[in-house]
């Protein structure tokens, strides 16, 4: 047992011992000294018991492969440090550092630059109020009005760490990254130039593809032209007057496609040509919302979809909204348990479609699909007069179409297996009910939105029941369900 423990721990002990000894030896080994090559004037003295040498005029120093120039310098000989003043220039291979004042530490191979600093290399130019450069690590740590720029990008921030060998930048506080494809702003941004990746977090926004995305955190893939955003996501498209919100977003600029999931909602301002001061507003709520912007404007919403637009509102599991290129036509396609409310009308069917022209609804169409389990389309009208609130006009059949003019219903047509119940009124008083059935029913409305004519065609039949006999008949068609879950704006 002891032998096994020795075999296991002895290699670890050797490694630890080597690391400790190496570290101690490195500290004990003499460091290469900063060498003063030339100056116009030299003065030797001591400061706080430390030997110093002051060089004045055209100062030139070297340390390893580093060259230093300035107007004057104070060299601390014992601690291998030099304070540089006036037109400071430091060079290492392709690196150039410029500052008004700097301190160079020979034992640590670093320079601290004050009162404005500029770093230049073949890949980028950095500027800041203050900066530290680590020569062995090829790392710059700059603060105060920081900017880094090359032909492909520009970064501004209050703090920035830059690694020259990889061209990676880590910026903090009030950060802006500008590339040829996007402008990204955040409190914190990690920019991997060669990988084409940008990670932003806290108060994030990205301007790209004529849209602005706001979120808590974002990953941008420059080469793929793709962005992933999480947390309080908001997409604003001023050109299309559209705002989309959700918990998570993927945006593909190349194909102009994006999807939002988690509490997704869309708000779209639609111009009203007749009243420019009172535009129409479309609201769509769902769990997932897809956006297609490559040709015509199209949105596909799935999972608990709710739509609100003026008097029109709906619920379904799947909905699609499409707007024509000229913005004159738009359409709704609702599938999977769809229901539509329009003013005091409720319409259900296997699928429901709505056509809009110049932001005015023209037609709503409910269809019974030829599939197992499908149900007939059903239209219920609630009476606006509270005295007759329990009297519901009803229509059902395979297909129901409602026609509009100036947002008012002008007619309703029912095709195949058509049934209707319509209550009659005379001078504001109830006057019985009409029952009709046939292969086709057409109901025509007058300007006051009152039924003016009912046409029943093909195998038609009907009956009138006077008011005093209403209790002898059923006043609801089979399949009648009055819903009370009409959506509201959130």
C-alpha positions as CSV (number, residue, x, y, z in Angstrom):
1,X,0.0,0.0,0.0
2,X,2.8,2.4,0.9
3,X,4.7,1.6,-2.3
4,X,1.6,2.4,-4.3
5,X,1.2,5.7,-2.6
6,X,4.8,6.5,-3.2
7,X,4.5,5.7,-6.9
8,X,1.4,7.9,-7.1
9,X,2.6,10.9,-5.2
10,X,6.3,11.0,-6.0
11,X,5.9,12.4,-9.6
12,X,3.5,15.1,-8.3
13,X,6.1,16.0,-5.6
14,X,8.8,16.3,-8.2
15,X,6.7,18.6,-10.4
16,X,5.9,20.9,-7.5
17,X,9.5,21.0,-6.4
18,X,10.6,21.9,-9.9
19,X,8.1,24.7,-10.2
20,X,9.1,26.2,-6.8
21,X,12.9,26.0,-7.5
22,X,12.5,27.4,-11.0
23,X,10.5,30.4,-9.6
24,X,13.0,31.0,-6.9
25,X,15.9,30.8,-9.3
26,X,14.3,33.2,-11.7
27,X,13.9,35.8,-8.9
28,X,17.5,35.3,-7.9
29,X,19.0,35.4,-11.4
30,X,20.3,38.9,-12.4
31,X,17.9,40.7,-14.8
32,X,19.3,42.3,-17.9
33,X,19.8,46.0,-17.1
34,X,18.5,49.0,-19.0
35,X,21.3,50.6,-20.8
36,X,21.7,54.3,-21.5
37,X,23.2,54.7,-24.9
38,X,23.4,58.4,-25.3
39,X,22.1,61.8,-24.0
40,X,23.2,65.4,-24.3
41,X,23.7,65.7,-20.5
42,X,24.1,63.3,-17.6
43,X,23.7,64.1,-13.9
44,X,24.2,61.5,-11.1
45,X,22.5,61.7,-7.7
46,X,20.5,59.8,-5.2
47,X,16.7,59.8,-4.5
48,X,15.6,58.4,-1.2
49,X,18.9,56.5,-0.9
50,X,18.5,55.0,-4.4
51,X,21.2,55.8,-7.0
52,X,19.8,57.5,-10.0
53,X,21.2,59.0,-13.2
54,X,19.4,61.8,-14.9
55,X,19.7,62.1,-18.7
56,X,18.8,65.2,-20.5
57,X,18.3,65.9,-24.2
58,X,18.1,63.4,-27.0
59,X,18.0,60.4,-24.6
60,X,18.4,57.0,-26.1
61,X,18.2,53.7,-24.0
62,X,18.0,50.0,-24.8
63,X,16.8,47.0,-23.0
64,X,17.0,43.6,-24.7
65,X,15.4,44.2,-28.1
66,X,13.6,47.3,-27.0
67,X,14.7,50.8,-28.0
68,X,13.6,53.9,-26.0
69,X,13.8,57.6,-27.0
70,X,12.7,60.7,-25.0
71,X,13.6,64.3,-24.1
72,X,14.7,63.4,-20.5
73,X,15.0,60.4,-18.2
74,X,15.7,59.5,-14.7
75,X,17.3,56.0,-14.5
76,X,17.0,54.1,-11.2
77,X,20.0,51.9,-11.5
78,X,19.5,49.6,-8.5
79,X,15.9,48.7,-9.3
80,X,16.3,48.7,-13.1
81,X,13.6,51.3,-13.8
82,X,13.6,54.5,-15.8
83,X,11.2,57.4,-15.8
84,X,10.7,58.9,-19.2
85,X,9.5,62.5,-20.0
86,X,8.8,64.4,-23.2
87,X,8.2,62.9,-26.6
88,X,8.5,59.3,-25.4
89,X,9.0,56.7,-28.1
90,X,9.4,53.0,-27.5
91,X,10.1,50.5,-30.3
92,X,10.2,46.7,-30.3
93,X,10.3,45.1,-33.7
94,X,7.1,46.2,-35.5
95,X,5.7,47.7,-32.3
96,X,5.7,51.5,-31.6
97,X,4.7,53.2,-28.4
98,X,4.3,57.0,-28.1
99,X,3.5,59.0,-24.9
100,X,4.2,62.2,-23.1
101,X,5.4,60.4,-20.0
102,X,6.2,56.8,-19.2
103,X,7.9,54.5,-16.7
104,X,9.8,51.6,-18.0
105,X,10.4,48.6,-15.7
106,X,13.3,46.5,-16.9
107,X,12.7,43.6,-14.5
108,X,9.1,43.3,-15.5
109,X,9.5,44.2,-19.2
110,X,6.6,46.6,-19.1
111,X,6.0,50.3,-19.7
112,X,3.4,52.5,-18.0
113,X,2.4,55.4,-20.2
114,X,0.6,58.6,-19.0
115,X,-0.9,61.7,-20.3
116,X,-1.9,60.1,-23.6
117,X,-0.5,57.0,-25.2
118,X,-0.5,55.6,-28.8
119,X,0.4,52.1,-29.7
120,X,1.0,51.1,-33.3
121,X,1.7,47.8,-35.0
122,X,0.9,46.4,-38.5
123,X,-2.5,45.2,-37.3
124,X,-3.9,48.1,-35.3
125,X,-3.5,51.5,-33.8
126,X,-4.5,52.1,-30.1
127,X,-5.0,55.4,-28.4
128,X,-5.9,56.1,-24.7
129,X,-5.3,58.5,-21.8
130,X,-3.3,55.9,-19.9
131,X,-1.8,52.5,-20.8
132,X,0.4,49.7,-19.7
133,X,2.2,47.5,-22.2
134,X,3.7,44.1,-21.3
135,X,6.4,43.4,-23.8
136,X,6.9,39.7,-23.0
137,X,3.1,39.0,-23.3
138,X,2.5,41.4,-26.2
139,X,-0.4,42.7,-24.2
140,X,-1.7,46.3,-23.8
141,X,-4.0,47.4,-21.0
142,X,-5.3,50.9,-21.8
143,X,-7.9,53.1,-19.9
144,X,-9.6,56.4,-20.6
145,X,-11.0,57.3,-24.0
146,X,-9.6,54.2,-25.5
147,X,-9.8,53.5,-29.2
148,X,-8.4,50.7,-31.4
149,X,-8.6,50.8,-35.1
150,X,-7.6,49.1,-38.3
151,X,-9.1,49.0,-41.8
152,X,-11.7,46.3,-40.8
153,X,-12.9,47.6,-37.4
154,X,-12.9,50.3,-34.8
155,X,-13.4,49.8,-31.0
156,X,-13.9,52.6,-28.5
157,X,-14.3,52.1,-24.7
158,X,-13.2,53.3,-21.3
159,X,-11.0,50.2,-20.7
160,X,-9.5,47.8,-23.1
161,X,-7.0,44.9,-23.0
162,X,-5.4,44.0,-26.4
163,X,-3.4,40.9,-27.3
164,X,-1.2,41.7,-30.3
165,X,-0.4,38.1,-31.2
166,X,-4.0,37.1,-31.6
167,X,-5.6,40.5,-32.2
168,X,-8.1,39.8,-29.5
169,X,-9.6,42.8,-27.6
170,X,-11.5,42.8,-24.3
171,X,-13.3,46.1,-23.8
172,X,-15.2,47.4,-20.8
173,X,-17.4,50.4,-20.0
174,X,-19.3,52.2,-22.8
175,X,-18.0,50.0,-25.6
176,X,-18.7,50.5,-29.3
177,X,-17.4,48.1,-32.0
178,X,-17.8,49.2,-35.6
179,X,-17.2,46.7,-38.5
180,X,-18.2,46.7,-42.1
181,X,-21.4,44.7,-41.2
182,X,-22.5,46.0,-37.8
183,X,-22.3,48.5,-35.0
184,X,-22.3,46.9,-31.6
185,X,-22.6,48.7,-28.3
186,X,-22.5,47.3,-24.8
187,X,-20.9,47.8,-21.4
188,X,-18.6,44.7,-22.0
189,X,-17.4,43.3,-25.3
190,X,-15.0,40.5,-26.1
191,X,-13.8,40.9,-29.7
192,X,-12.0,38.0,-31.4
193,X,-11.0,39.6,-34.7
194,X,-9.4,36.6,-36.4
195,X,-12.3,34.3,-35.4
196,X,-14.9,36.8,-36.5
197,X,-16.7,36.5,-33.2
198,X,-17.9,39.2,-30.8
199,X,-19.4,38.5,-27.4
200,X,-21.3,41.5,-25.9
201,X,-23.1,41.6,-22.5
202,X,-24.9,44.2,-20.5
203,X,-26.9,47.0,-22.2
204,X,-26.3,45.5,-25.6
205,X,-27.4,46.9,-29.0
206,X,-26.4,45.9,-32.5
207,X,-27.2,47.8,-35.7
208,X,-27.2,45.6,-38.8
209,X,-29.5,44.8,-41.7
210,X,-31.5,48.0,-41.3
211,X,-32.5,46.8,-37.8
212,X,-31.4,47.5,-34.2
213,X,-31.3,44.7,-31.7
214,X,-31.3,45.3,-28.0
215,X,-30.6,42.6,-25.4
216,X,-28.8,41.5,-22.3
217,X,-26.1,39.5,-24.1
218,X,-25.2,38.9,-27.7
219,X,-22.9,36.8,-29.8
220,X,-22.2,38.1,-33.3
221,X,-20.6,35.9,-36.0
222,X,-19.1,38.2,-38.6
223,X,-18.2,35.7,-41.2
224,X,-21.6,33.9,-41.0
225,X,-23.4,37.3,-40.6
226,X,-25.3,35.8,-37.8
227,X,-26.3,37.0,-34.3
228,X,-27.7,35.3,-31.2
229,X,-29.2,37.4,-28.5
230,X,-30.6,36.5,-25.1
231,X,-32.4,38.3,-22.3
232,X,-35.0,41.1,-22.9
233,X,-34.5,40.9,-26.6
234,X,-36.0,43.8,-28.7
235,X,-35.7,44.2,-32.5
236,X,-36.6,47.6,-34.0
237,X,-36.9,48.0,-37.7
238,X,-37.7,51.7,-38.3
239,X,-38.2,51.3,-42.1
240,X,-40.9,48.7,-41.6
241,X,-42.2,50.4,-38.4
242,X,-41.9,47.1,-36.6
243,X,-40.8,46.1,-33.0
244,X,-40.3,42.5,-32.0
245,X,-39.6,41.4,-28.5
246,X,-38.8,38.0,-26.8
247,X,-36.4,36.1,-24.6
248,X,-34.1,34.6,-27.3
249,X,-33.2,35.6,-30.9
250,X,-31.3,34.2,-33.8
251,X,-30.8,36.7,-36.7
252,X,-29.4,35.7,-40.1
253,X,-28.5,38.8,-42.1
254,X,-27.5,37.0,-45.2
255,X,-31.0,35.5,-45.7
256,X,-32.8,38.2,-43.8
257,X,-34.4,35.7,-41.6
258,X,-34.8,35.7,-37.8
259,X,-36.7,33.9,-35.1
260,X,-37.6,34.9,-31.6
261,X,-38.8,32.5,-28.9
262,X,-40.1,32.9,-25.4
263,X,-42.8,35.5,-24.9
264,X,-42.5,36.7,-28.5
265,X,-44.5,39.7,-29.5
266,X,-44.7,41.9,-32.5
267,X,-46.0,45.5,-32.7
268,X,-46.3,46.9,-36.2
269,X,-47.5,50.4,-37.1
270,X,-49.4,50.3,-40.4
271,X,-49.9,53.6,-42.2
272,X,-53.5,54.9,-42.5
273,X,-53.8,56.7,-45.8
274,X,-57.0,58.4,-44.8
275,X,-55.8,59.5,-41.4
276,X,-52.1,59.8,-41.2
277,X,-52.2,61.1,-37.6
278,X,-54.0,57.9,-36.4
279,X,-52.1,54.9,-37.9
280,X,-53.3,51.3,-37.4
281,X,-51.4,49.0,-35.1
282,X,-50.9,45.3,-35.4
283,X,-50.1,43.1,-32.3
284,X,-49.0,39.5,-32.5
285,X,-48.2,37.4,-29.4
286,X,-46.8,33.8,-29.5
287,X,-44.1,31.6,-28.1
288,X,-42.1,31.5,-31.4
289,X,-42.1,34.2,-34.0
290,X,-40.2,33.9,-37.3
291,X,-39.5,36.8,-39.6
292,X,-38.7,36.7,-43.3
293,X,-37.5,40.0,-44.9
294,X,-35.8,38.9,-48.1
295,X,-38.6,39.9,-50.5
296,X,-42.0,40.5,-49.1
297,X,-42.6,41.0,-45.4
298,X,-43.7,37.8,-43.7
299,X,-44.1,36.6,-40.1
300,X,-44.9,33.1,-38.9
301,X,-46.1,32.7,-35.3
302,X,-46.5,29.3,-33.5
303,X,-47.7,28.1,-30.1
304,X,-50.4,30.1,-28.4
305,X,-50.8,32.7,-31.0
306,X,-52.8,35.9,-30.4
307,X,-53.4,38.6,-32.9
308,X,-55.0,42.0,-32.4
309,X,-55.7,44.6,-35.1
310,X,-58.5,47.2,-34.6
311,X,-61.8,45.3,-34.4
312,X,-60.0,42.0,-35.5
313,X,-58.6,39.6,-33.0
314,X,-57.7,35.9,-33.1
315,X,-56.3,32.9,-31.4
316,X,-54.6,29.8,-32.9
317,X,-51.6,27.6,-32.7
318,X,-50.1,28.7,-36.0
319,X,-50.5,32.0,-37.8
320,X,-48.9,33.7,-40.7
321,X,-49.0,37.3,-41.6
322,X,-47.8,38.4,-45.1
323,X,-47.6,41.9,-46.5
324,X,-47.1,42.6,-50.3
325,X,-44.0,44.4,-51.6
326,X,-46.1,47.5,-52.4
327,X,-47.6,47.4,-48.9
328,X,-51.1,47.5,-50.3
329,X,-52.2,43.9,-49.6
330,X,-51.8,41.9,-46.4
331,X,-53.1,38.5,-45.3
332,X,-53.6,36.4,-42.2
333,X,-53.5,32.6,-42.3
334,X,-54.6,30.9,-39.1
335,X,-54.4,27.1,-38.5
336,X,-54.8,24.6,-35.6
337,X,-57.8,25.5,-33.5
338,X,-58.2,29.0,-35.0
339,X,-60.8,31.5,-33.8
340,X,-61.5,35.0,-35.0
341,X,-63.4,37.8,-33.4
342,X,-64.5,40.8,-35.4
343,X,-66.5,43.4,-33.5
344,X,-69.4,41.3,-32.1
345,X,-68.8,38.3,-34.4
346,X,-67.0,35.1,-33.4
347,X,-65.8,32.7,-36.2
348,X,-64.3,29.2,-35.9
349,X,-63.1,26.7,-38.5
350,X,-60.3,24.3,-39.3
351,X,-58.5,27.2,-41.1
352,X,-59.3,30.9,-41.2
353,X,-57.9,33.5,-43.7
354,X,-58.3,37.2,-43.7
355,X,-57.5,39.6,-46.6
356,X,-56.7,43.2,-46.1
357,X,-56.3,45.9,-48.7
358,X,-54.9,49.4,-48.0
359,X,-55.1,48.5,-44.3
360,X,-58.9,47.8,-44.5
361,X,-60.2,44.3,-44.1
362,X,-61.9,42.9,-47.2
363,X,-62.7,39.3,-46.4
364,X,-62.6,36.7,-43.7
365,X,-62.9,33.1,-44.8
366,X,-63.3,30.0,-42.6
367,X,-62.7,26.6,-44.2
368,X,-63.6,23.0,-43.2
369,X,-60.7,20.7,-44.1
370,X,-61.4,17.3,-45.7
371,X,-59.5,15.4,-42.9
372,X,-60.7,13.1,-40.1
373,X,-61.8,15.0,-37.0
374,X,-62.5,18.3,-38.8
375,X,-65.5,20.3,-37.8
376,X,-67.8,22.7,-39.6
377,X,-67.1,26.4,-39.7
378,X,-69.3,28.3,-37.2
379,X,-70.2,32.0,-36.9
380,X,-71.9,33.5,-33.8
381,X,-73.1,37.1,-33.6
382,X,-73.7,38.6,-30.1
383,X,-76.4,41.2,-29.8
384,X,-75.1,44.6,-28.8
385,X,-78.4,45.5,-27.2
386,X,-78.1,44.3,-23.6
387,X,-81.8,43.5,-23.5
388,X,-81.2,40.7,-26.0
389,X,-77.7,39.7,-24.9
390,X,-78.9,36.0,-24.7
391,X,-80.0,35.9,-28.4
392,X,-77.2,34.8,-30.7
393,X,-77.5,34.8,-34.5
394,X,-75.7,31.7,-35.8
395,X,-74.4,30.3,-39.1
396,X,-72.6,27.1,-39.7
397,X,-71.4,25.1,-42.7
398,X,-68.3,23.8,-44.4
399,X,-67.1,27.2,-45.6
400,X,-68.1,30.6,-44.3
401,X,-67.0,33.9,-46.0
402,X,-67.6,37.4,-44.6
403,X,-67.3,40.3,-47.0
404,X,-66.4,43.8,-45.9
405,X,-66.5,47.3,-47.3
406,X,-64.9,50.2,-45.4
407,X,-64.5,47.8,-42.5
408,X,-68.2,47.1,-42.3
409,X,-69.8,43.7,-43.1
410,X,-71.8,43.8,-46.3
411,X,-72.6,40.1,-46.7
412,X,-71.9,36.6,-45.4
413,X,-71.9,33.4,-47.6
414,X,-72.1,29.8,-46.4
415,X,-71.3,26.9,-48.7
416,X,-72.3,23.3,-48.2
417,X,-74.3,22.0,-45.3
418,X,-75.4,25.5,-44.4
419,X,-77.6,26.2,-41.4
420,X,-78.6,29.5,-39.8
421,X,-80.6,31.0,-37.0
422,X,-81.5,34.6,-37.1
423,X,-83.6,36.5,-34.6
424,X,-86.0,39.1,-35.8
425,X,-86.9,42.5,-34.4
426,X,-89.5,45.1,-35.2
427,X,-89.3,48.7,-33.8
428,X,-86.8,47.6,-31.2
429,X,-88.9,44.7,-30.0
430,X,-88.2,40.9,-30.4
431,X,-90.3,39.3,-33.1
432,X,-89.4,35.6,-33.3
433,X,-86.7,33.7,-35.1
434,X,-85.9,32.3,-38.5
435,X,-84.4,28.9,-39.1
436,X,-82.8,28.2,-42.6
437,X,-80.8,25.4,-44.1
438,X,-79.5,24.5,-47.6
439,X,-76.4,23.9,-49.6
440,X,-75.8,27.7,-49.7
441,X,-76.9,30.6,-47.7
442,X,-76.2,34.3,-48.4
443,X,-77.0,37.0,-45.9
444,X,-77.0,40.7,-47.1
445,X,-76.6,43.6,-44.7
446,X,-77.8,47.2,-45.1
447,X,-75.8,50.3,-44.2
448,X,-76.9,50.1,-40.6
449,X,-75.4,46.6,-40.3
450,X,-78.8,45.0,-40.1
451,X,-79.8,41.9,-42.0
452,X,-81.8,43.1,-45.0
453,X,-82.1,39.9,-47.0
454,X,-81.4,36.1,-46.6
455,X,-81.0,33.9,-49.7
456,X,-81.1,30.1,-49.3
457,X,-80.3,28.0,-52.4
458,X,-80.2,24.3,-53.3
459,X,-82.3,21.9,-51.2
460,X,-83.4,24.8,-49.1
461,X,-85.9,24.8,-46.2
462,X,-86.8,27.1,-43.4
463,X,-89.3,28.0,-40.8
464,X,-90.3,31.0,-38.8
465,X,-91.1,30.6,-35.1
466,X,-93.0,33.4,-33.4
467,X,-91.9,35.0,-30.2
468,X,-94.5,33.2,-28.1
469,X,-93.3,29.8,-29.2
470,X,-89.5,30.3,-28.8
471,X,-89.5,28.0,-25.8
472,X,-90.7,25.1,-28.0
473,X,-87.5,25.0,-30.1
474,X,-83.7,24.9,-29.6
475,X,-82.2,28.3,-30.2
476,X,-78.7,27.0,-30.6
477,X,-77.2,25.1,-33.5
478,X,-75.3,21.9,-32.7
479,X,-71.6,22.8,-32.1
480,X,-72.4,26.2,-30.5
481,X,-69.6,27.3,-28.2
482,X,-69.4,31.0,-27.1
483,X,-65.8,31.8,-26.2
484,X,-64.9,34.3,-23.5
485,X,-61.1,34.3,-24.0
486,X,-60.8,37.1,-26.5
487,X,-57.2,38.4,-26.4
488,X,-56.3,41.8,-25.0
489,X,-53.3,44.0,-25.6
490,X,-50.4,43.1,-23.3
